[in-house]
Amino acid sequence: MAVTLEQARRVGYTCLKALLRFAFMVANNLVAIPSYVLYLIMLQPLRVLDSKSFWYIEGVLFKWLLAMVASWGWWAGYTVVEWGDDVKAVSEDEAMVLVNHQATGDVCTLMMCLQDKGTVVRQMMWLMDHIFKYTNFGIVSLIHGDFFIRQGRAHRDQQLVLLKEHLEKYYRSRNRKWIVLFPEGGFLRKRRETSQEFAKKNNLPFLKHVTLPRLGATQVILKTLVPPQENGTPTGGDAVIKESKSKGLQWVIDTTIAYPKGEPIDIQTWILGYRQPTVTHVHYRIFPVKDVPAEPEALTHWLYQRFIEKEDLLTHFYETGAFPPLPGQKSAISREMTLSNLWLVGIQSLAFLSGGMWYCIFRYFYHCLF
């Protein structure tokens, strides 16, 4: 079939736009990430003298970096509509966020939709696949104190021990509030068949839009961060809790991400922007941690129920284009999430100015030495 002139122009424009966006993203990374690292190196004396202030500043810089990532999607027209409970109400409390996982764009979507949730972004900890450590953003997550987890049965027990140690060492010493994890342990397309086989063998529901979650990381987080007797069992980190005077983990936020027609956005699309503007839908349900069982068998059942509910939510969304009302509500209420373009431009400008400043400093010292 012959390509019309209009089609050729459209393809050419899309390719040019993708090339320019990629060039901007590379430049953005080359100035923003080194600047983040260098600012924190310069602030190391403050870390010794006033650790709380140091991690406050680090958190602000971290939030700005995530806002830059969010801006790539925002300016491409990849926006978010939120449903369900209003998580701003618990933004100052400690919470565990359980998210379904479909593609690399899930993380970018969360980076965007959590930007307007108070101090959440700068005080959050992420659990992510260890391969993320070797990406351009890996050094930032490493400094921030995120946890990189290895997948696979051979590493499972060791990783859970390391996770517990990591939480006890870094979570409250750096004043973290929210911890985000993907309990499915991988992308939907990679785990769906195995999950369905497991469900069939164990007389569990057949799921198409999510997979059955894994218990390990969720159980470790609850045992380590929930205050003693809060959900019926003593925690492993109660000494740390008392020292920090923290109320401990108070909420579990069940987060469901839905893409129109079930077509997720990946990181390449987020960066290059070749897909038409898309609205991603994010649904929240908040559960008090005291209602979450502590015993492994009961916790497994509770966690399975959350993902069975996700399946129902996503089925309803793909059939109707909207999420159903929350229990007790007559109609579902959606909220369009917005970002300030002026604020995003300001952050991007600060990143490039910082890059220029560091370049001038290094150039000055180079000429002084040589």
RABELJO-V45360 format. One record per pair of residues at least 12 apart in sequence whose ideal C-beta (glycine too) atoms are under 8 Angstrom apart, sorted by the first residue. I is the first residue (numbers start at 1). J is the second residue. D is the distance in Angstrom with one decimal. If there is no record, write none. Layout:
I&J&D + I&J&D
This chain:
14&274&5.3 + 17&273&6.3 + 17&274&7.5 + 18&272&3.9 + 18&273&6.4 + 18&274&5.1 + 21&72&7.1 + 21&76&7.4 + 21&271&6.4 + 21&272&5.7 + 21&273&5.1 + 22&271&6.3 + 22&272&6.0 + 25&72&6.2 + 25&271&5.2 + 27&352&7.8 + 28&68&6.0 + 28&348&6.9 + 28&351&6.6 + 29&136&5.3 + 30&355&7.0 + 31&351&5.2 + 31&352&5.4 + 31&354&6.6 + 31&355&2.8 + 31&356&7.8 + 32&65&6.0 + 32&68&5.9 + 32&351&4.1 + 32&354&7.7 + 32&355&7.4 + 33&65&7.3 + 33&136&6.5 + 33&137&7.2 + 33&139&6.7 + 33&140&6.1 + 34&355&7.2 + 34&358&6.8 + 35&351&6.3 + 35&354&3.9 + 35&355&5.8 + 35&358&6.1 + 36&61&5.2 + 36&62&7.6 + 36&65&6.0 + 36&140&6.0 + 36&143&7.7 + 37&139&6.4 + 37&140&7.9 + 37&143&7.1 + 38&358&5.6 + 39&57&7.9 + 39&61&6.3 + 39&354&7.5 + 40&58&6.0 + 40&61&7.4 + 40&143&6.4 + 43&57&6.4 + 43&58&7.9 + 51&173&7.5 + 52&175&6.8 + 55&174&4.8 + 55&175&5.9 + 56&122&7.9 + 56&175&7.7 + 58&122&8.0 + 58&143&7.3 + 58&144&6.9 + 59&119&7.6 + 59&121&8.0 + 59&122&3.0 + 59&123&5.8 + 59&175&7.9 + 60&122&5.7 + 62&121&7.2 + 62&122&5.6 + 62&140&6.9 + 62&144&5.2 + 63&115&7.4 + 63&121&4.3 + 63&122&4.2 + 64&347&4.9 + 64&350&7.4 + 64&351&7.6 + 65&137&7.8 + 65&140&6.0 + 66&111&4.4 + 66&115&7.1 + 66&121&5.6 + 67&111&7.8 + 67&115&5.7 + 67&121&7.9 + 67&339&7.7 + 67&343&7.6 + 67&344&6.4 + 67&347&5.4 + 68&344&7.8 + 68&347&6.2 + 68&348&6.3 + 68&351&6.6 + 69&108&5.9 + 69&111&5.1 + 69&112&8.0 + 69&137&7.9 + 69&270&8.0 + 70&108&7.1 + 70&111&5.0 + 70&112&3.8 + 70&115&5.8 + 70&339&6.6 + 70&344&7.7 + 71&339&7.4 + 71&344&4.4 + 71&347&7.6 + 71&348&6.7 + 72&108&7.8 + 72&270&5.9 + 72&271&5.9 + 72&273&7.4 + 73&105&7.9 + 73&108&5.7 + 73&109&7.7 + 73&112&6.0 + 73&265&7.6 + 73&270&4.9 + 73&273&8.0 + 74&112&6.5 + 74&339&5.3 + 74&344&6.8 + 75&273&7.7 + 75&344&7.8 + 76&270&7.4 + 76&273&3.4 + 76&275&7.8 + 76&277&7.1 + 77&273&7.9 + 77&276&7.5 + 77&277&2.7 + 77&278&7.0 + 78&112&7.9 + 78&265&6.3 + 78&270&6.7 + 78&273&7.9 + 78&275&7.8 + 78&277&6.8 + 78&278&5.3 + 78&280&6.7 + 79&277&7.4 + 79&278&7.8 + 79&279&5.4 + 79&280&7.3 + 79&336&7.3 + 79&337&7.0 + 80&109&6.4 + 80&112&5.8 + 80&113&4.4 + 80&279&7.2 + 80&280&5.2 + 80&281&7.5 + 80&282&5.8 + 80&336&7.9 + 80&337&4.3 + 81&279&5.6 + 81&280&7.6 + 81&281&5.2 + 81&282&7.4 + 81&334&5.1 + 81&335&7.0 + 81&336&5.5 + 81&337&6.8 + 82&113&6.4 + 82&281&7.8 + 82&282&5.2 + 82&283&7.6 + 82&284&6.9 + 82&334&6.8 + 82&335&4.7 + 82&336&7.8 + 82&337&5.5 + 83&281&6.4 + 83&282&7.0 + 83&283&4.4 + 83&284&7.2 + 83&322&7.8 + 83&323&4.3 + 83&332&6.1 + 83&333&7.3 + 83&334&5.3 + 83&335&7.6 + 84&283&4.6 + 84&284&4.3 + 84&285&5.5 + 84&323&6.8 + 84&326&5.8 + 85&253&7.9 + 85&284&4.8 + 85&285&5.7 + 85&286&4.4 + 85&326&7.0 + 86&284&7.7 + 86&335&7.6 + 87&117&6.2 + 87&253&5.8 + 87&284&5.1 + 87&286&6.7 + 88&116&7.9 + 88&117&5.6 + 88&118&6.7 + 89&286&7.8 + 90&250&7.3 + 90&251&5.1 + 90&253&7.4 + 90&286&6.2 + 91&117&4.8 + 91&118&3.9 + 91&119&6.8 + 91&120&5.1 + 91&177&7.9 + 92&118&6.4 + 92&119&6.8 + 92&177&7.2 + 93&177&7.1 + 93&247&7.2 + 93&250&4.7 + 93&251&5.9 + 94&176&8.0 + 94&177&5.4 + 94&178&7.2 + 94&225&6.8 + 94&246&6.9 + 94&247&6.9 + 94&248&6.3 + 94&249&4.7 + 94&250&5.5 + 94&251&7.4 + 95&177&7.1 + 95&178&5.0 + 95&179&7.7 + 95&249&6.9 + 95&250&6.7 + 95&251&4.1 + 95&252&6.9 + 95&253&5.2 + 95&286&7.9 + 96&178&7.5 + 96&179&5.4 + 96&181&7.2 + 96&218&7.4 + 96&221&5.6 + 96&222&7.4 + 96&225&7.6 + 96&249&6.0 + 96&251&7.4 + 96&252&5.1 + 96&253&7.1 + 96&289&7.8 + 97&178&5.8 + 97&179&6.9 + 97&180&4.5 + 97&181&7.2 + 97&253&4.7 + 97&255&5.6 + 98&181&6.6 + 98&183&5.6 + 98&213&7.6 + 98&218&7.2 + 98&252&6.5 + 98&253&7.1 + 98&254&5.3 + 98&255&6.4 + 98&303&7.9 + 98&306&6.5 + 99&180&6.5 + 99&181&7.3 + 99&182&5.4 + 99&255&4.6 + 99&256&7.8 + 99&257&6.6 + 100&182&7.4 + 100&184&6.5 + 100&188&7.4 + 100&209&7.9 + 100&210&5.0 + 100&255&7.6 + 100&256&5.7 + 100&257&6.0 + 100&307&7.4 + 100&310&5.6 + 100&314&7.9 + 101&182&4.0 + 101&184&5.1 + 101&186&6.8 + 101&187&5.8 + 101&188&6.5 + 102&187&6.3 + 102&188&4.7 + 102&189&7.7 + 102&257&6.8 + 102&259&7.0 + 102&264&4.1 + 103&187&6.3 + 103&264&3.7 + 103&265&6.4 + 103&266&4.7 + 103&267&8.0 + 104&266&4.9 + 104&267&4.0 + 104&270&7.9 + 105&264&5.8 + 105&265&3.5 + 105&266&5.2 + 105&267&6.1 + 105&269&6.7 + 105&270&5.4 + 105&280&8.0 + 106&182&7.4 + 106&257&5.6 + 106&264&7.2 + 107&126&7.8 + 107&128&7.4 + 107&267&8.0 + 108&265&7.4 + 108&267&6.5 + 108&270&4.8 + 109&257&6.0 + 109&265&7.3 + 109&280&5.2 + 109&282&6.9 + 110&180&6.7 + 110&255&7.8 + 110&257&8.0 + 112&337&7.3 + 112&339&7.1 + 113&282&5.4 + 113&337&5.1 + 115&339&6.2 + 116&337&6.6 + 116&338&7.4 + 116&339&7.3 + 119&177&6.9 + 120&177&6.6 + 120&178&5.4 + 123&175&6.0 + 123&176&5.6 + 123&177&4.1 + 123&178&6.8 + 124&176&6.6 + 124&177&6.5 + 124&178&4.2 + 124&179&6.9 + 124&180&6.1 + 125&144&7.8 + 125&145&6.2 + 125&146&5.8 + 125&147&6.9 + 125&170&7.5 + 125&171&6.4 + 125&176&4.7 + 125&178&7.3 + 125&179&4.7 + 125&180&7.3 + 126&141&6.6 + 126&146&4.3 + 126&147&7.4 + 126&179&7.8 + 126&180&5.1 + 126&181&7.9 + 127&146&7.3 + 127&147&5.1 + 127&149&5.8 + 127&163&7.5 + 127&179&6.9 + 127&180&6.7 + 127&181&4.1 + 127&182&7.4 + 127&217&6.1 + 128&141&7.2 + 128&146&6.4 + 128&147&7.6 + 128&148&6.2 + 128&149&7.1 + 128&182&7.9 + 129&148&7.1 + 129&149&6.7 + 129&150&8.0 + 129&151&6.4 + 129&186&7.9 + 130&148&4.1 + 130&149&6.2 + 130&150&4.9 + 130&151&7.9 + 132&148&6.3 + 133&148&4.7 + 145&166&7.9 + 145&170&4.3 + 145&171&7.9 + 145&174&5.4 + 145&176&7.3 + 147&162&7.9 + 147&163&5.9 + 147&166&5.0 + 147&167&7.8 + 149&163&6.8 + 149&217&6.9 + 151&185&5.9 + 151&186&6.4 + 156&216&6.3 + 159&216&7.8 + 160&216&5.0 + 160&217&7.0 + 160&220&5.2 + 163&217&6.2 + 163&220&5.1 + 163&221&7.7 + 164&220&5.2 + 164&223&7.6 + 164&224&5.5 + 164&236&6.5 + 167&179&8.0 + 167&220&7.4 + 167&221&6.9 + 167&224&4.6 + 167&225&6.4 + 167&237&6.8 + 168&224&6.3 + 168&236&7.4 + 168&237&5.2 + 168&240&5.9 + 171&224&7.7 + 171&225&6.6 + 171&240&8.0 + 172&237&8.0 + 172&240&5.4 + 172&241&7.3 + 172&243&7.9 + 172&244&4.4 + 172&246&5.9 + 173&244&7.9 + 178&253&7.8 + 179&221&6.1 + 179&225&7.5 + 181&217&5.5 + 181&218&7.1 + 181&221&7.3 + 183&213&3.5 + 183&214&5.8 + 183&215&8.0 + 183&217&6.9 + 183&218&5.7 + 183&303&6.7 + 183&307&7.6 + 184&210&6.7 + 184&211&4.8 + 184&212&7.7 + 184&213&5.5 + 184&214&7.2 + 184&307&7.7 + 185&213&7.6 + 185&214&4.8 + 186&211&8.0 + 188&209&7.4 + 188&210&6.8 + 188&211&6.3 + 191&211&4.5 + 192&207&7.8 + 192&208&7.3 + 192&211&5.6 + 194&211&7.8 + 195&207&6.6 + 195&211&3.6 + 195&212&4.9 + 196&211&8.0 + 198&212&6.3 + 199&212&6.1 + 204&304&6.9 + 205&308&5.5 + 205&311&7.2 + 207&307&7.0 + 207&308&7.2 + 207&311&4.9 + 208&311&7.1 + 208&315&7.9 + 209&262&7.1 + 209&310&7.2 + 209&311&5.4 + 209&314&3.9 + 209&315&6.5 + 209&318&7.4 + 210&307&5.0 + 210&310&4.8 + 210&311&5.4 + 210&314&6.9 + 211&307&7.5 + 212&304&6.3 + 212&307&6.3 + 213&303&5.2 + 213&304&7.1 + 213&306&7.5 + 213&307&5.3 + 215&296&6.7 + 215&299&6.5 + 215&300&5.2 + 215&303&6.3 + 218&299&7.2 + 218&303&6.1 + 219&296&6.5 + 219&299&6.0 + 221&249&7.4 + 222&249&7.0 + 222&289&7.3 + 222&292&6.7 + 222&294&6.8 + 222&299&7.4 + 223&235&5.7 + 223&236&5.3 + 223&294&7.6 + 224&236&5.2 + 224&237&4.5 + 225&237&6.4 + 225&248&6.0 + 225&249&4.1 + 226&248&5.6 + 226&249&4.9 + 226&289&5.7 + 226&294&7.9 + 227&241&5.7 + 227&246&8.0 + 227&247&6.8 + 227&248&3.5 + 227&249&7.7 + 228&241&7.7 + 230&248&6.3 + 230&249&7.8 + 230&289&6.1 + 230&290&5.8 + 231&289&5.7 + 231&290&5.6 + 231&291&7.8 + 231&292&5.4 + 231&293&6.9 + 231&294&4.9 + 232&293&7.1 + 232&294&4.8 + 232&295&7.8 + 233&294&3.9 + 233&295&7.7 + 235&248&7.5 + 248&289&8.0 + 249&289&5.4 + 250&288&7.1 + 250&289&5.6 + 251&286&5.5 + 251&287&6.8 + 251&288&6.4 + 251&289&6.1 + 252&286&7.5 + 252&287&4.5 + 252&288&8.0 + 252&289&6.0 + 252&292&5.8 + 253&284&5.8 + 253&285&7.4 + 253&286&5.5 + 253&287&7.8 + 254&284&7.1 + 254&285&4.4 + 254&286&7.8 + 254&287&6.7 + 254&306&5.1 + 254&309&7.5 + 254&310&7.5 + 255&282&6.5 + 255&283&7.2 + 255&284&5.7 + 256&282&7.2 + 256&283&4.3 + 256&284&7.9 + 256&310&4.9 + 256&313&5.2 + 256&314&6.7 + 256&323&7.9 + 257&280&6.5 + 257&281&7.5 + 257&282&5.5 + 258&280&7.3 + 258&281&4.4 + 258&282&7.6 + 258&283&7.1 + 258&313&7.6 + 258&314&5.7 + 258&317&4.7 + 258&318&7.6 + 258&323&7.4 + 259&278&7.2 + 259&280&5.8 + 259&281&7.7 + 260&278&6.3 + 260&279&6.8 + 260&281&8.0 + 260&321&7.7 + 261&318&7.4 + 262&314&7.9 + 262&318&5.9 + 265&278&6.5 + 265&280&6.8 + 281&317&6.5 + 281&323&6.7 + 281&334&7.8 + 282&337&8.0 + 283&313&5.9 + 283&323&4.9 + 285&309&7.7 + 285&326&7.3 + 322&334&7.2
